[in-house]
């Protein structure tokens, strides 16, 4: 006679084991956080070439696909040239190499154009900082000439701020810039390590892009081997949705930020603003962050222009406000579309949560990630409502007082009724069980 363990005891044994394992893991996380952080950083440093390669491949794939389909395949169709399997591989490799060349050339061109001018702008700000403070004090004196007490108070604040800011620029900012340039020119270990990871990442991206279909096919093959067909299909659809959400958002925000930076640079040149390139780069870079981005870029830029010419700072604020209104109402909706499907409140919550947890990177990826989380929660809620035979439409719950427990009909007549304390925070296990049974089982 074979021994068959009782499923009840097996369930409780597995539950006890998982509880003990979770307790040990929780203790280790609380009291050995430094060890976990060091281990996590070690794993990230080892996998950094792979991470960089996957990111490069993800960013370059639309360009590779565009060159492959719109350039090579159309050209071969017009020339009526037949190609075999090896020909497809050759076309893919040529598309990857062209895309990689354009990618590296764009980075080089951007750095070659921006870094020298940005460095010169920062050095100019530091050197002319005392003169800018004098300009502000002269403007304050003329503005508050009828109120000498306010003038003295503001001048004292500016003098205190300027002495600290000038000390920080001379003692911290310029030495750090000089050290950065020396590190870049002398090739220290950190720069060499970054270049090594970047080169290895490029190699990884080439392999990933070249064999993209094979890698995805193997992943699907393993998924169907581990999961049931229905579950595997759902996981694939979920991954496709995540890919579409992140892809549309990243490409859309990149195009929108470049558009903002270009128009900002053109507008500042027309208006004769100082440090046009530096301010345009700041405004374009911070535009990647929704909601807070325009303000994060405009405030320090306005302060910088205010130090040179206070009147021009007012013109700059008006110009940025108009530019952001045009972008937010006309340009960005056409570029981004409904890539996240979230309201402004949800975007704000996503930035606050992920920005507080992960800083600037959290602000950048928080919106599409929160959009995916909201989709998961929304579908879970709708599935639970469907299982309880309740409507999923939002309109049904507007102005709702409660739902009748037996008929499941909306009751809207008791609004404004005072709730007695005996009705609040009641915990009726039998009632909940009965309600669940009536929701899930048909009445006889």
VOFI-842240 format. One line per field, with one value per residue (C-alpha): residue number from 1; residue in one letter; x, y, z. Coordinates in pm, 1 decimal, decimal comma, padded with zeros to 6 digits, m for minus. Layout:
REM VOFI-842240
i <- NUM  ...
aa <- A  ...
u <- X  ...
v <- Y  ...
w <- Z  ...
***
This chain:
REM VOFI-842240
i <- 1  2  3  4  5  6  7  8  9  10  11  12  13  14  15  16  17  18  19  20  21  22  23  24  25  26  27  28  29  30  31  32  33  34  35  36  37  38  39  40  41  42  43  44  45  46  47  48  49  50  51  52  53  54  55  56  57  58  59  60  61  62  63  64  65  66  67  68  69  70  71  72  73  74  75  76  77  78  79  80  81  82  83  84  85  86  87  88  89  90  91  92  93  94  95  96  97  98  99  100  101  102  103  104  105  106  107  108  109  110  111  112  113  114  115  116  117  118  119  120  121  122  123  124  125  126  127  128  129  130  131  132  133  134  135  136  137  138  139  140  141  142  143  144  145  146  147  148  149  150  151  152  153  154  155  156  157  158  159  160  161  162  163  164  165  166  167  168  169  170  171  172  173  174  175  176  177  178  179  180  181  182  183  184  185  186  187  188  189  190  191  192  193  194  195  196  197  198  199  200  201  202  203  204  205  206  207  208  209  210  211  212  213  214  215  216  217  218  219  220  221  222  223  224  225  226  227  228  229  230  231  232  233  234  235  236  237  238  239  240  241  242  243  244  245  246  247  248  249  250  251  252  253  254  255  256  257  258  259  260  261  262  263  264  265  266  267  268  269  270  271  272  273  274  275  276  277  278  279  280  281  282  283  284  285  286  287  288  289  290  291  292  293  294  295  296  297  298  299  300  301  302  303  304  305  306  307  308  309  310  311  312  313  314  315  316  317  318  319  320  321  322  323  324  325  326  327  328  329  330  331  332  333  334  335  336  337  338  339  340  341  342  343  344  345  346  347  348  349  350  351  352  353  354  355  356  357  358  359  360  361  362  363  364  365  366  367  368  369  370  371  372  373  374  375  376  377  378  379  380  381  382  383  384  385  386  387  388  389  390  391  392  393  394  395  396  397  398  399  400  401  402  403  404  405  406  407  408  409  410  411  412  413  414  415  416  417  418  419  420  421  422  423  424  425  426  427  428  429  430  431  432  433  434  435  436  437  438  439  440  441  442  443  444
aa <- X  X  X  X  X  X  X  X  X  X  X  X  X  X  X  X  X  X  X  X  X  X  X  X  X  X  X  X  X  X  X  X  X  X  X  X  X  X  X  X  X  X  X  X  X  X  X  X  X  X  X  X  X  X  X  X  X  X  X  X  X  X  X  X  X  X  X  X  X  X  X  X  X  X  X  X  X  X  X  X  X  X  X  X  X  X  X  X  X  X  X  X  X  X  X  X  X  X  X  X  X  X  X  X  X  X  X  X  X  X  X  X  X  X  X  X  X  X  X  X  X  X  X  X  X  X  X  X  X  X  X  X  X  X  X  X  X  X  X  X  X  X  X  X  X  X  X  X  X  X  X  X  X  X  X  X  X  X  X  X  X  X  X  X  X  X  X  X  X  X  X  X  X  X  X  X  X  X  X  X  X  X  X  X  X  X  X  X  X  X  X  X  X  X  X  X  X  X  X  X  X  X  X  X  X  X  X  X  X  X  X  X  X  X  X  X  X  X  X  X  X  X  X  X  X  X  X  X  X  X  X  X  X  X  X  X  X  X  X  X  X  X  X  X  X  X  X  X  X  X  X  X  X  X  X  X  X  X  X  X  X  X  X  X  X  X  X  X  X  X  X  X  X  X  X  X  X  X  X  X  X  X  X  X  X  X  X  X  X  X  X  X  X  X  X  X  X  X  X  X  X  X  X  X  X  X  X  X  X  X  X  X  X  X  X  X  X  X  X  X  X  X  X  X  X  X  X  X  X  X  X  X  X  X  X  X  X  X  X  X  X  X  X  X  X  X  X  X  X  X  X  X  X  X  X  X  X  X  X  X  X  X  X  X  X  X  X  X  X  X  X  X  X  X  X  X  X  X  X  X  X  X  X  X  X  X  X  X  X  X  X  X  X  X  X  X  X  X  X  X  X  X  X  X  X  X  X  X  X  X  X  X  X  X  X  X  X  X  X  X  X  X  X  X  X  X  X  X  X  X  X  X  X  X  X  X  X  X  X  X  X  X  X  X
u <- 00000,0  00147,2  00178,5  m00031,0  00026,6  m00276,4  m00309,3  m00409,3  m00083,2  00115,1  m00049,7  00022,9  00381,2  00440,5  00280,7  00501,7  00812,7  00729,7  00655,7  00991,8  01172,8  01001,9  01092,2  01457,5  01464,2  01300,6  01555,0  01843,0  01708,0  01661,5  01991,2  02218,4  02110,5  02470,5  02565,0  02263,4  02343,1  02705,1  02593,5  02337,1  02593,6  02840,0  02581,3  02489,4  02855,1  02910,4  02596,8  02646,3  02769,7  02464,8  02230,8  02386,1  02366,9  02000,5  01919,5  02107,2  01933,8  01593,5  01655,1  01807,6  01551,9  01301,1  01581,9  01713,4  01364,7  01308,2  01631,8  01569,6  01212,5  01207,2  01555,2  01688,2  01369,9  01200,1  01515,3  01535,5  01166,1  01208,3  01513,4  01322,1  01611,9  01534,3  01719,0  01744,9  01797,2  02156,7  02040,3  01802,6  02088,3  02308,8  02034,1  01984,0  02359,0  02390,2  02091,7  02246,0  02583,1  02426,0  02205,5  02500,9  02708,7  02427,9  02379,2  02747,4  02784,3  02482,0  02628,3  02968,7  02819,0  02602,1  02893,4  03130,4  02883,7  02747,9  03029,9  03273,0  03000,5  02843,2  03181,3  03256,3  02913,2  02966,3  03314,3  03171,3  02900,8  03157,9  03389,4  03110,8  02918,6  03028,9  02922,4  02586,0  02533,5  02612,4  02354,4  02090,4  02172,9  02152,6  01816,6  01687,7  01808,6  01620,6  01308,5  01294,1  01427,2  01119,7  01153,1  01509,9  01434,8  01318,5  01618,6  01862,4  01694,9  01704,0  02062,8  02173,2  02005,5  02167,6  02509,1  02481,9  02365,7  02626,3  02916,1  02810,6  02737,8  03066,8  03257,2  03081,3  03158,5  03524,6  03592,0  03367,6  03224,2  03532,9  03767,8  03515,5  03492,1  03869,4  03898,2  03636,0  03824,3  04154,1  03991,8  03853,6  04188,4  04413,8  04196,4  04157,2  04024,3  03662,1  03658,4  03829,3  03574,8  03286,8  03433,4  03486,1  03125,0  03001,6  03203,7  03095,7  02738,6  02759,1  02883,0  02599,9  02347,3  02472,0  02421,5  02078,7  01958,0  02102,1  01929,2  01626,1  01369,6  01561,4  01596,7  01226,7  01135,5  01348,3  01192,9  00841,9  00942,5  01056,7  00747,6  00510,1  00715,7  00677,9  00329,0  m00006,1  m00098,7  m00360,1  m00125,3  00164,7  m00051,5  m00151,6  00212,9  00309,8  00026,3  00131,1  00491,9  00376,4  00166,3  00459,0  00688,1  00438,1  00379,7  00747,7  00842,9  00580,9  00655,6  01035,9  01030,9  00756,4  00928,2  01261,3  01110,2  00911,9  01217,4  01428,8  01151,6  01131,3  01510,1  01533,5  01245,3  01374,2  01719,8  01572,5  01349,2  01631,3  01854,0  01576,8  01517,1  01891,7  01900,9  02235,1  02350,0  02095,6  02251,8  02297,9  01940,7  01797,4  01980,6  01852,5  01493,3  01502,9  01659,4  01414,6  01122,4  01171,6  01014,1  00638,3  00453,7  00753,9  01003,1  00920,7  00938,4  01260,3  01426,4  01269,1  01334,7  01717,7  01733,1  01523,0  01748,7  02055,5  01907,5  01789,9  02150,5  02247,0  01937,7  01625,0  01398,9  01510,3  01427,2  01066,0  01060,9  01211,6  00941,3  00669,7  00839,9  00875,5  00514,0  00391,3  00623,3  00505,5  00141,4  00191,2  00380,0  00135,7  m00179,3  m00073,0  00270,4  00300,7  m00045,9  00039,1  00378,4  00286,6  m00079,8  m00241,8  00076,3  m00001,8  m00376,2  m00334,3  m00483,3  m00274,0  m00329,1  m00195,2  00108,4  00174,6  00142,9  00377,3  00643,5  00616,0  00638,8  00908,8  01099,8  01110,8  01225,3  01472,9  01545,1  01575,7  01572,0  01250,1  01093,8  01190,8  01052,8  00789,8  00509,7  00510,9  00577,0  00288,0  00070,7  00139,3  00062,1  m00263,8  m00361,7  m00297,4  m00502,9  m00784,5  m00811,7  m00800,7  m01083,7  m01290,3  m01241,2  m01349,2  m01656,3  m01741,9  m01714,8  m01952,2  m02198,9  m02150,0  m02121,7  m01775,4  m01880,4  m01774,8  m02105,6  m02284,6  m02092,3  m02133,8  m02367,7  m02401,4  m02500,9  m02475,7  m02565,5  m02850,7  m02704,2  m02974,4  m03074,4  m02735,9  m02914,8  m02780,4  m02939,7  m02905,6  m03184,5  m03001,1  m02747,7  m02706,6  m02834,1  m02646,3  m02451,4  m02490,0  m02181,0  m02332,4  m02323,9  m01958,8  m01662,7  m01865,8  m01683,6  m01931,9  m01755,7  m02076,7  m02230,3  m01924,9  m01921,8  m02291,6  m02247,0  m01963,1  m02175,9  m02466,2  m02236,3  m02064,8  m02337,7  m02673,5  m02984,8  m03187,6
v <- 00000,0  00333,3  00616,8  00915,7  01225,8  01420,9  01735,1  01935,5  01854,2  01915,6  02256,1  02354,8  02229,8  02432,5  02738,4  02703,1  02666,1  02974,8  03173,9  03075,4  03154,7  03494,4  03569,2  03481,2  03690,8  03984,9  03961,9  03952,0  04251,3  04460,2  04384,7  04322,7  04601,1  04708,3  04355,8  04337,3  04677,3  04576,3  04251,5  04427,7  04684,4  04404,2  04222,8  04545,9  04625,4  04276,2  04291,5  04655,1  04572,5  04350,0  04620,7  04887,8  04656,2  04578,0  04948,7  05037,7  04757,0  04866,6  05228,3  05137,8  04875,6  05122,1  05276,5  04934,0  04823,5  05148,3  05115,7  04746,5  04783,8  05130,0  05126,6  04780,7  04578,3  04846,1  04887,1  04514,1  04503,0  04781,9  04610,6  04277,4  04101,5  03773,4  03694,9  03385,4  03334,1  03452,6  03763,1  03847,1  03810,8  04035,3  04299,2  04285,7  04318,9  04612,4  04784,1  04733,6  04874,5  05180,0  05243,7  05200,9  05444,4  05701,9  05645,1  05693,7  05984,7  06159,6  06118,2  06244,5  06541,0  06629,9  06613,1  06796,7  07080,8  07105,2  07027,4  07306,7  07569,9  07449,3  07452,5  07801,5  07921,1  07786,3  07942,1  08272,3  08262,5  08205,6  08480,4  08736,6  08645,2  08954,8  09181,1  09006,5  09069,3  09436,0  09448,7  09299,8  09541,9  09838,8  09720,0  09671,5  10019,2  10176,6  09965,5  10026,8  10381,5  10497,4  10218,7  10220,0  09966,1  09704,2  09786,7  09729,6  09402,0  09262,2  09380,7  09206,1  08885,1  08909,9  08983,7  08679,8  08458,8  08589,8  08530,9  08170,1  08109,0  08263,6  08054,3  07737,6  07819,6  07895,2  07620,9  07339,7  07390,8  07501,0  07246,5  06970,8  07079,6  07092,5  06749,5  06617,1  06747,5  06612,3  06274,9  06269,6  06367,3  06148,6  05835,9  05735,4  05403,5  05517,6  05652,4  05338,7  05122,9  05323,7  05299,2  04926,0  04876,4  05095,8  04908,8  04571,8  04703,3  04795,4  04445,6  04293,6  04518,4  04399,5  04035,7  04110,2  04303,2  04047,1  03753,3  03933,7  03697,8  03388,9  03521,5  03602,9  03263,5  03081,8  03288,1  03200,0  02836,2  02823,1  03011,8  02762,7  02477,7  02613,2  02767,5  02658,1  02781,8  03029,9  03173,7  03191,2  03375,5  03624,4  03681,6  03745,9  03996,2  04166,5  04196,0  04336,1  04596,5  04695,8  04722,0  04938,0  05164,3  05222,1  05246,5  05505,8  05707,4  05710,1  05790,2  06050,1  06226,5  06225,8  06388,2  06634,5  06734,3  06782,6  06992,2  07207,5  07250,9  07358,5  07606,3  07739,9  07796,9  07973,7  08190,7  08287,0  08383,7  08602,8  08767,4  08816,5  08621,6  08529,2  08166,0  08054,7  07711,6  07632,2  07731,3  07540,6  07225,7  07260,6  07322,8  07034,2  06790,1  06868,8  06838,8  06460,0  06484,9  06535,8  06800,6  06921,9  06923,8  07262,1  07431,9  07256,7  07387,2  07732,7  07843,3  07819,3  07952,7  08253,6  08314,2  08300,1  08550,5  08767,7  08803,3  08936,9  09145,8  09140,2  09271,6  08994,5  08741,4  08860,0  08821,2  08473,3  08363,7  08484,5  08313,1  07978,7  07997,3  08052,1  07779,7  07527,6  07609,4  07556,8  07233,9  07100,2  07176,3  07125,4  06962,7  06706,6  06549,9  06486,1  06334,5  06141,4  06073,0  05867,7  05673,3  05631,2  05689,6  05847,9  06164,8  06459,0  06352,9  06003,0  06150,8  06372,7  06077,8  05866,8  06138,2  06194,7  05824,9  05707,9  06035,9  06005,6  05643,4  05656,9  06026,8  06158,7  05810,2  05739,2  06056,3  05951,4  05597,1  05647,8  05755,2  05454,4  05216,4  05361,4  05339,0  04964,5  04929,8  05123,7  04894,1  04587,6  04729,2  04839,9  04497,9  04324,7  04544,9  04488,2  04111,4  04109,0  04317,7  04084,9  03781,0  03949,6  04035,4  04408,6  04673,4  04783,2  05121,3  05423,8  05600,9  05336,9  05440,5  05817,4  05950,1  05598,8  05565,7  05187,9  04869,9  04653,3  04328,5  04106,3  04271,5  04431,6  04747,1  05095,8  05290,2  05665,2  05791,3  05785,4  06053,1  06288,6  06027,8  06027,0  05704,3  05562,0  05438,1  05087,2  05074,1  05171,8  04933,4  04616,8  04287,1  04013,9  03705,2  03514,2  03806,2  03843,6  03471,7  03477,0  03776,8  03604,6  03294,1  03489,5  03675,3  03370,4  03105,5  03126,8  03112,9  02795,0
w <- 00000,0  m00106,4  00140,0  00038,7  00252,4  00362,5  00154,2  00459,5  00642,0  00324,2  00288,7  00650,0  00622,6  00309,4  00471,9  00780,1  00566,1  00361,2  00679,1  00830,9  00507,1  00486,5  00850,8  00792,3  00476,6  00656,4  00941,1  00695,1  00501,9  00817,7  00991,1  00690,4  00457,0  00388,0  00280,0  00052,2  m00096,2  m00159,5  m00314,6  m00530,1  m00645,7  m00724,6  m00935,5  m01116,4  m01186,9  m01329,3  m01543,4  m01647,2  m02002,6  m02052,4  m01914,9  m02137,8  m02436,9  m02380,3  m02339,7  m02658,3  m02846,7  m02717,0  m02822,0  m03159,9  m03266,0  m03421,0  m03628,8  m03732,0  m03833,9  m04023,9  m04223,8  m04287,0  m04416,2  m04571,2  m04725,1  m04805,8  m04853,1  m05063,6  m05270,9  m05333,4  m05424,9  m05678,3  m05827,2  m05816,4  m05648,3  m05475,8  m05153,5  m04936,4  m04563,3  m04583,8  m04761,8  m04473,8  m04225,5  m04439,8  m04460,3  m04083,4  m04017,2  m04258,1  m04093,7  m03749,2  m03854,1  m04020,7  m03717,5  m03483,1  m03686,9  m03679,7  m03306,5  m03218,5  m03459,9  m03306,0  m02956,4  m03070,9  m03253,4  m02956,3  m02712,8  m02946,3  m02989,8  m02638,1  m02394,5  m02497,2  m02507,8  m02184,6  m02012,4  m02142,5  m02028,5  m01676,9  m01656,9  m01780,0  m01514,2  m01241,2  m01365,9  m01413,5  m01097,7  m00896,7  m01183,8  m01201,6  m00830,2  m00882,6  m01161,8  m00933,0  m00652,6  m00888,6  m01016,0  m00660,7  m00563,2  m00850,8  m00790,4  m00412,6  m00411,8  m00217,5  00040,0  00179,0  00454,9  00205,1  m00013,6  00273,4  00369,6  00016,2  m00038,9  00281,3  00168,3  m00174,5  m00023,0  00204,7  m00081,5  m00324,7  m00085,8  m00030,6  m00398,6  m00507,4  m00255,4  m00376,3  m00740,0  m00679,9  m00425,9  m00549,2  m00897,9  m01092,4  m00928,5  m01003,4  m01368,1  m01395,7  m01235,8  m01474,9  m01776,2  m01640,8  m01580,5  m01932,9  m02081,5  m01866,7  m01888,0  m01527,7  m01414,7  m01389,8  m01744,1  m01874,7  m01694,6  m01843,3  m02193,0  m02144,2  m02037,5  m02322,8  m02586,9  m02449,2  m02437,9  m02807,0  m02888,1  m02683,3  m02859,6  m03199,2  m03101,9  m02950,9  m03256,5  m03499,3  m03332,0  m03188,5  m03338,0  m03221,1  m02866,1  m02845,5  m02993,5  m02732,7  m02454,3  m02576,0  m02612,0  m02249,8  m02135,2  m02300,4  m02152,5  m01797,5  m01803,2  m01933,2  m02278,6  m02155,1  m01891,2  m02137,6  m02390,7  m02122,4  m02017,8  m02379,7  m02420,7  m02095,7  m02214,0  m02546,5  m02366,9  m02141,4  m02442,5  m02630,3  m02330,2  m02256,7  m02624,6  m02713,3  m02401,6  m02441,4  m02813,9  m02769,4  m02478,0  m02664,0  m02972,7  m02761,9  m02555,6  m02867,7  m03016,3  m02702,4  m02688,7  m03055,0  m03035,8  m02705,0  m02855,7  m03159,9  m02942,5  m02706,3  m02999,3  m03144,6  m02805,4  m02752,3  m02425,4  m02266,8  m02242,7  m02503,0  m02560,2  m02191,6  m02104,7  m02403,2  m02297,8  m01941,3  m02055,1  m02303,6  m02055,7  m01775,7  m02018,0  m01996,6  m01650,3  m01687,6  m01490,2  m01285,9  m01572,6  m01729,9  m01390,8  m01290,3  m01603,6  m01617,6  m01257,4  m01251,9  m01607,7  m01508,6  m01207,9  m01434,1  m01678,4  m01387,7  m01271,0  m01613,6  m01686,3  m01464,7  m01741,5  m01978,0  m01705,4  m01717,2  m02096,0  m02057,8  m01811,9  m02050,6  m02345,0  m02161,6  m02044,1  m02400,0  m02534,8  m02276,0  m02345,2  m02717,7  m02655,0  m02397,1  m02597,0  m02959,1  m03009,0  m02727,4  m02780,1  m03145,6  m03058,4  m02744,9  m02811,0  m02534,0  m02455,8  m02084,5  m02055,3  m01710,6  m01574,7  m01455,1  m01093,7  m01164,1  m01340,2  m01038,7  m00798,4  m01014,1  m01016,6  m00641,3  m00553,8  m00794,9  m00773,8  m00396,1  m00416,3  m00705,1  m00767,5  m01122,4  m01287,1  m01098,4  m01239,3  m01590,6  m01583,7  m01313,5  m01547,3  m01787,1  m01497,5  m01299,0  m01611,7  m01625,1  m01252,0  m01294,5  m01581,7  m01365,0  m01076,3  m01308,7  m01472,7  m01133,9  m01004,4  m01317,6  m01298,9  m00933,4  m01015,1  m01301,1  m01074,8  m00827,9  m01106,9  m01054,6  m01328,6  m01438,4  m01577,0  m01376,1  m01429,6  m01222,5  m00908,5  m00943,8  m00676,8  m00530,5  m00165,2  m00148,6  m00339,3  m00230,0  m00097,5  m00249,0  m00575,4  m00648,8  m00757,5  m00693,8  m00408,7  m00444,0  m00216,6  00115,1  00039,1  00329,1  00577,9  00905,4  00956,7  01306,2  01481,5  01498,9  01118,1  01081,4  01098,1  01136,7  01090,3  01005,9  00882,9  00819,5  00634,3  00414,2  00345,9  00265,6  00038,4  m00142,2  m00188,4  m00327,6  m00558,5  m00698,8  m00687,4  m00864,6  m00650,6  m00660,8
***
